[in-house]
Amino acid sequence: MPENSAKSRFAVSVFANILRGGLSFITVLILARALGPGRYGDFAFLIGSFVAIKSLLGMGTPNAFYTFMSQKPRGGMFLAVYVAWQLVQFLLPLLFIGVIFPDDLVGRIWVGQGRGLVLVSFAAVFMQQQAWYVMVQIGESTRMTHQVQRMNISIALAHLIIICGIWIADLLSLQLLFIIIAVEYVVAIGVAFKVLDVFELPKEPFDNKKVFREYIVYCTPLLIYSLLSFAYEFADRWLLQNFGGSEEQGLYEIGYRFAAVSLLASTSLLNIFWKEFTEARDKGDLKRMQILYTKASRFIFTFGAIVSGFLIPWSEEIVLVFLGPSYTAGTPVLIIMLVYSMYAAAGQINGTLLYAASRTKEQFFFGSIFMTLSIPFSYFLQAPQEAIVPGLELGAIGMALKRTVLVMLQVNILIWWINRSYGWKFDWAYQVVGLSGFLFLGWAAQKAAVLLTPLVFSGLIVVVGVTAVLYIIMVGVMIWAVPWIAGLQREEFLLHLKNPFKIFRH
């Protein structure tokens, strides 16, 4: 099968993301145990705050850039202008945080963190989340998924080795950790320029006024949306840090990190779906657009439900074994976030479709409503009971509940709207069947393993292994019985069941 075909790229992306996710997950466990809930919470808060600021500074331009790159080949000047814009986004926060803001303002915004730590955390997040993402977009827009994923795995492996080294040497600190992240991605970007042949981009005529107008048309509806995205993300992190403290932040972050396992399929699929949907839309191929959206949205929801269905019954054991007793209060958070992850993945597909179709007004409208609702809900769930406007003081559990309920509502409203606007049939039955079915199968497999295993063996690893075998069989039977929940035909399911690697050749 051609290396640049959608199926081959998706298959490689899934396997690469599983491997990369595994490496990153091990790194997270090491950091969480070594730093403890408090310091790990500070680490998560600093990263989360600058991810929020990234939304504000970007103003929708990253989505516009990838959409334009996916439409047709672009020249070196097109990229150079965008890189210059990225440089502006890097220098402005450095100027404000490093020079203009007084110490007390920095301390209030970042809840007691020092200026030096704030600056180095910004540099790390920018290199990881923005500068490197430009390289990923360039590679994916030219269907170089294989090369992009090889570099992603290399970065994750190198980071794990370095973290293990400084942990063993007892040198681990937040400042050193952020410095390492920044340097890793600077090196990776240098390598990516060579691997992705960035310097070989065609020297096509560049009409700066026309390109500027394209960005304006695409991004104007996203300006207020970017501001709301910033307020939404930053408020969640700040309210939890301010009212709940570093430990609650750490408990929430751990729940999110575990839940991110369910997002592996959507992470693998997003850029590929974006590229293919954009091309289908430009050709007016409505049937292919529907097939792409239906298969992608159902597959990633089902994948997330399968993963979460297996993990939820083992939540308490997962926390104790991997993180230790200091994190046991985070067990309910983990359970809630595993449910959240299924809908978050579906939400990513919805958002990607709107961006790929240049339907930024709808993205702004629906996103604005839910982000505006989110902030007062966050305050009510986080604020102490004795505050002027009292809250429920639920900490990490409240944050997890709020995110899960709102994302479930938002996802289904957007699914209905997308199907209605294209004249497709709205169907939400796969969510009910998938969510309830796989949660029940996970519970049933665990109970059966606990009952059967002590007759012959003992030990947690053996019980989990037996649970996994039973669960995989049950899942296979369920998908065979109702393959439409995963966006498959029964023939497709049988084909990939008989030969999982055939996807690379057809």
N, C-alpha and C positions, 0 to 999 in steps of 0.2 A: 504493500500500500504506500502511496506517496507520503513522504515525511511531512509535507505541509498540508495534508488533508485535515479536515475538521476532526474526524474520528481519531486519527493517529495522534493529533496534537492534544485532544482531550484525554485520551488514554495515558499518554506520557505525562500530561499535567497532573492527572489523578495520582498515578503512582509516585511521581516526584513530590507532590504535595504531601502524600502520606509519609514518605521518607523524611522530607524536610520538617513536617509537623512533628514527627516522632523525635527528631533531633532537638527541635526547639522546645518540645514538651519536657524532655529530660533536663534541658538547661533551666527551664522555669522551675522545675522541682528542686534542682540544686540551689537556685537563687532563693526560692521561698523558704527552704529549710535553713539555709545559711544565714539569711538576713532576719528571719522571724517575721511575724505578721506586721509589726510596727514599721520596721525599715523597708520591708517589701511593699507595704502600703504607700510609703513616701515615694518609692520608685515608681509604682503604678500611677500615683497622683501626678507626678511630674510628666510622665509620658502622656497620660490622658489629657492634661491641660494643654500641651503643645500640639497634640493631634487635633484638639478643638480649635486652637489658633490657626492651624494649617487650613482649616475650612474657611476661616475668615479671610486669610490672606489670598487664598487661591481664587476666590470669587467665581468658581465654576470653570476656570480655565483648564485644569487638568482633564476634565471630561470633554471639553471642546477640543483640546489638543489631540486626544486619542481618537475622537470621532473623525476629525479632519484627516489624521494620519491613516485611518482605516478606509476612508472613502477612495483615496487614490494615492500614488507615490508622491511624496513631498521632497523638496530639495533641501540642501544644507542650510540655506539662508532662513528657511521656515523654522528649522530647528534652532539655529543660532539666536533668533529673536526670542524664541520661547525660553531658551537657557538664560538669556539676559533677564527676562522677567522673573525667572526662578532666583537669580542672584539678588534682585531687588527684594524679593520676599525673605531672603536670608539676612540681608544687611539691615533692613528696617528694625526687626525685633532686637538684633544685637545692639543697635544704636539706642533704642528706647530702654531696654533692660540694663544695658551696661553703662549708659551715660546719663540719660534724661531722668529716669525714674529714681526718686530718693529711696534710701534703704527701707524706710518704714512702709512705703507703698509696695515695694517688692515683697516684703514680709507679709503684708495683708493679702495681696493677690495670691501668693503661693504658700500661704498659711505657715509662716515661720521658717521657710527654707531660705538659705543664704544666697546672695547674689551670684557668687561663683558657681554654686551647684546648679542654680537655675539656668545660667548661661550655657554651661557644658551640657546640660540635659536638652536644651533647645537645639544645640548643634547636632547632638546624636539623633534626635527625633527628625530633624530636617534631612539629614543625610539618609536615614533609613526610610522615612515615609514619603519624602518628596523627590530628592535628587535621584535615589535609586529607582523610584517608581517611573521616572522619565525613561530610564534605560529599559525597564520592563515594557513600557508602552511602545517604545521604538521596536523592540524585538517582536512583540506580539502583532503589531500592525503590519509587519512584513512576514508574518507566519514563521518566525524563528523561535517557536515555543521550545523546541528541544534544547537549543543553546541557552535560552533564558532559564529553563529549569535546572540545567546542569550548574549554572552559576549560583542559583538560589540554594541548591543543595550544598555546594562548596562553602558558601557563606555560613550556613547553619552549622556545618561540621566544624569549620574553623572556629566559630564562636563557642561552640561547646567545648572544644579542646582548650581554648584559652581560658574560659571560665573555670574549667576543672583545674587548670594549672594555678590560677591565682587563689582559688578556694583551698587547694592543698597547701599552698604556700602561706595561707592565712593573711592574704593581702586584700581581701575583698572589701571594697567600700563603694558607695554610690557614685562618688566622683570618678574613681578609676573605671567603674563599670560603664559610665556614659562616655568616657574618653575612648575606651576600647570599641564601643559600638560605632562612634563617629569615624575612627581610623579604619575600621573594617570596611565600612561602606565607601569611604574615599578610595581605598585600594580597589574595591570591587568595581566602582564606576570607571576607574582607569582601565581595568581589564575589559570591561564591557564595551568601551569605545573601540577596542581592537576586535573583539569577538563578533560584535554586531555590525562591523564595517561601517560605523557611523561616519567616518571621514570619506566614505565612498558614496554618500548620498548624491543623487544627480544634481547638477548645477542648473536647475531650471530657472526661468525668469521669475522674479519675485515682485509681486505687486503689493507693496506694503499697505496701501490704502484699502485694497480689496480684502486682504487678509484681516486687517483691523476691523473692517465692517462685519466680516463673518464672525469674528470673536464677539463683537458687540451684540449682534443679533442673537447669538447662541447664549451669551452669558448674562445679558440684561435681566431676564427673568430670574436669574440665579443670584443676583446681588443681595437682595433681601433674604433669600433662602440661605445664602452663605452666612449672613449675620445671625439668622435664627439657628443654623446648625452649630455655630460657635457657642451661642448662648445656651443651647440645649446640652451640648457635650460638656462645656465648661461648668455650667450650673450643677449638673449631676455630680461631677467630680469634686467641685468646691464644697457643695452642701454636705456631701458625705464626709469629706475631710474635716470640715469645720465643725459639724455637729457630732459626727460619729467618731472621728479621730483616725489615726493612721491604721490601727488594727482593723477597724471596720472596712476601711479601704482595701486592706490586704485580703480580708475574707471575701469581699466582693470580687476582687481581681482574680483570685484563685478559682472562684466559681465560673467566671467568664473564660479563663484560660482552659479549664477542662471542657467547658461547653464548646470551645472553638474547634474541638475535634470534629464535631458534627458539621462544621463549616468548611471542611477540607474539600468536599465535592464542589461547593459553590465557588470557592477560591480558585479551583482548577478550571472551572467552566466559564467564569465571568468574561474574561478578555476574549476568549474564543467565541462565545455567544455574541458579544458586542460586535466583533469583526464580521461574523457571518450574518447577523441580523441586519447590520448596516448595509452590507452589499445586497441582501435580498430586498430590502426596502428601496434602495436606489434603483433596482431593476423592476420594482413594482410587483414582485413575486409574493402576493399575499398568502398563497397556500404554504409556501416554504416558511414564511414568517410565523404562521400559526403552528406548523409542525415544530419549528425550533423552540418557540415559547412553551408549548404544551409539554414537550419532552423534557426541556431543561427544568421548568418549574416543578413538575411532578417528580423527576428523578432526584433533585437535590432535597426536596422535602422528605421523600421516602428514605434517602440515604441518612439524613439527619435523624429521622424517627427510628431507624434501625440501630444506629449508634447509641442514641439516648435510651432506647428501650432496653438495651443490654446494660448500660452503665447505671441507670437510676436505682435498680434494686441493690447495687453494691456501693452506693454513695458513701455510707458511713465507713466501710472498710477501705475504700479508696482514699479518703481523707486521712485516716489513721495510718495506713501503711506508707503512703507516699509523702505525707506532710507532717505527720506526728500529732500528738495530743493538743498542741497549741492552736491547731486549726480546726478542732472538732466542732466548734460553734458555727463553722461555715458549711456544714452538711446540708441544712435546708436551702441555703443559698445555691449550692451546687445542683440540687434537684430542680429548683425553679429555673436556673440558667440553662439546664439541659433541655427543658421544654422551650425556653426562649430561643435557643439556637436553631431549632427547626424552622421557626417562623422568620428569624433573622436571615437565614439563607434564602428563603422564598422572597423576602423583601429585597435582597440584593439583586435577584433576577428582575424583579419589577422595576427597580430603579435603573438597572442597566438598560432595559428595553426603552424606557423613556429617554434616557440620554442618547442611546444609539439611534433612536428615531427623531432626535432633536426636538422632543416634546417637553422642553424645559418648563413651559408654563404649567403643565399638569404636575410636574415634579414639584414646582414651587407651591402650587395651590394645596396639594394634599400634604406635602411635607410640612408646610407652614402651620397648617391646622394642628397636626399632632405634636410638633415641637413646641408650639405655643401652649398647648394643654399640658405638656410634660413638665414644664418648669414649676407651676404652682403645685402640681401633684408631688413633685420631688420635694419641695419645701414642706408640704403637709406631712409626708411620710418620714422626713428626716428631722424636722425641728423638734426640740425638747418640749415637753408638756407645759413647762413653766415659762415658755417664750411669750412675748407680747401677743403674737398670733400663734397659739399653741399647735403643736403637731403630735404625731404618734410615736416619734422617736424609735423607729423601727430599724435604723441603720442599714446594713447590707441586705437584709431580708426585704426591707421596704423598697430599696432600689431595684432589686431583682424582680419583685412583684410588679412594680410600676412598668418596667421595661417590657416584661412579658405580656401583660394585658394590652398595653398600647400597641405593641408590634403585631399582635394577633388581629386587632381591629384594623390597623393600617393596611396590613397585607391583604386581607380579604376585601376591603373596600377598593384597593387598587386593582386586584384581580378582576373584580366585577367591572370596574371602569375600563380597563384595557380590553377585556373581551367585548364589552358593549361598544366601544369606539371602533373596533375592527369588524364588528358583526359576527363575532365568534360566540360559541355557547359557553355560558358561565357554569362551571362545575366545581363545587367545593367538596364533593363526597369523598374524594381521595384523601383529604385531610382528616376527616372523621375516621375513616376506615384505617388509614395509616397510623395515626396517633394512638387511637384506642387499641388497635390490633397489635402493634409492636410493643407497646407498654405492657399489655397483658401477656404476650409471649415471653418478654423478658422476665416478668414476675413468675410465670409458670415454669420457665426453664430453671430459674434459681431455686424455687421450692422443690422441684423434682430432683435437682442435683443434690440439695441438702439432705433429702430423704434417702436417696440411693447410694450416695458416695460413702457414708460411714459404714455401710455393710461390708465394704472391702478395704477402703483406704481412709485416711484422715489427712487434714491439712487444707489450708485455704487455697493454695495454688491448684490442688487437685480438684476441689469443688468448683472453682472458677473455670478451670479447663473443661470439666464435664458440662457446666452451664453453657459455655461457649459452643460446644459441639451440639448440644440439644437445641440451642437457640438458632444456630445456623440452619439446622435441618428444618425447624419450624418456620423460619423466615423463607427458606426456599419453597416450602409447601404453600405458604401464604401468597407469595408472588406468582407461583404457578397457578394458583386458584384465581387470583385477581391481578393479573399483570398490569392492568391499566393504571393502578395506583402509582406505579413507577414510570409511567409513560412508555410502556413496552407492549409489543404484541407477544403472544405466547411463543411464536416461532423465533423471535429475537431472543427471548429469554433462554430458550433451549439452545440456540446457537452459541451464545456466550457461556452458558453453563457447560456445554460439551468441550468448548475450546476457548478459554478466557482470552487467549492471546491472538485469536483470529481477528480481533478488532484492529490489529495493526496491519492486516493484509487485505481487508475489504472496506 
